[in-house]
């Protein structure tokens, strides 16, 4: 899932879509109007975000809405925390080596 989330976030169009729905539920057609691409192309970007667990789609009649579902970020946050701890320890060790060499 981590790879899927990073793949989804790697594209600037998807990051822009996500930033727009984080503030609240949006109609897909309204979002698509802001991009120089077809509604179908925007919908495909939204599907990638859905698979990554970053947005959810809701149908009300013929209207499609998307809203943020940031559960996809939980795994990313855990991984980043792990990496932060790892590098903090490594940098502390490097600092110790440098101090011993002086």
N, C-alpha and C positions, 0 to 999 in steps of 0.2 A: 504493500500500500504506500510505503514511503516513496518509492520510485514513481508511482502513479501521481502522487501529490506534487512532487517536484516537476514531473513532466507537465502537469497542468499549469503550474506556476511559471514555467519557463517561457511561456508565450505572452507577449505584451498585451494582446487583445484579451486573453483570458484574465490577466491581472487587472485590466481596466474594468472588465465585466464584474469581477469579484469586488472591486473597490466600490462600484456603484450599488451592488446589492447588499453590501455590508450595512449600509445606512437604512435599508428597508426593502421590502418586497417590491419588485419591479415587473412591469409587463414586458414580455420578450419583444414584442413589436416596437415598444418605445426604446428599448435598448438597441435593437437592431438599426433603428433610424439614425443612431449616432455614429455608425460605422460605414465606411465605403465598401460594403460587401452585402451579399444577399441575406435575406432572412434565414435561408437554409444554412448558409455558412456560419452565421452567428449561432444558430441552433446546434450545429456540430461542436462549436467551441463550448457551449453550455453543457452538452453531453459529456465532454471531457471533464469539466468541473464537477458534474454529478457523479461520475465514476470515482473521482478522487474524494468524494465526501465533502466537498466545499460548498455546494449549493443543492437545493431541492427544488423540483419543479412541481407546480400545482396547476391543474386544469380547472377552470371555472367556465363551463360552457365551452365556447370555442377559443377562449382567451387563456393563454399560458402565462403563468407568473413564475418567477424564480425568486428565491430568498436564500440568504446565507445559511449554511449548515456547517459550522466550523469544526465539526468533529474530526474532519480530515486533518486538521492542524494538530490534534493531540499527539499523534505519532511523530510529527515533525518537531513539535516542542520537546518531546521526550528525547529525541535524538540530539537536538541542539543542546539540551541541558547536559547530556552525557558528554558531548564533544567539548563543551565549555569546561566541565570538571576535568576532563582529560588534559586539555591544554593548560589549564591553571596549574595543575600538578607538574606538568612538564616544564613550564616556564619557571616555576619555583625551583625545580631541580637544576635548571640551567643557571639561575641566579646563584644558587649555592656553589656550583662548579666555578663560576666566574669569581665569586668572592674568595674561594679557596686559592685561586690562582694568583691573586693580587699580593 
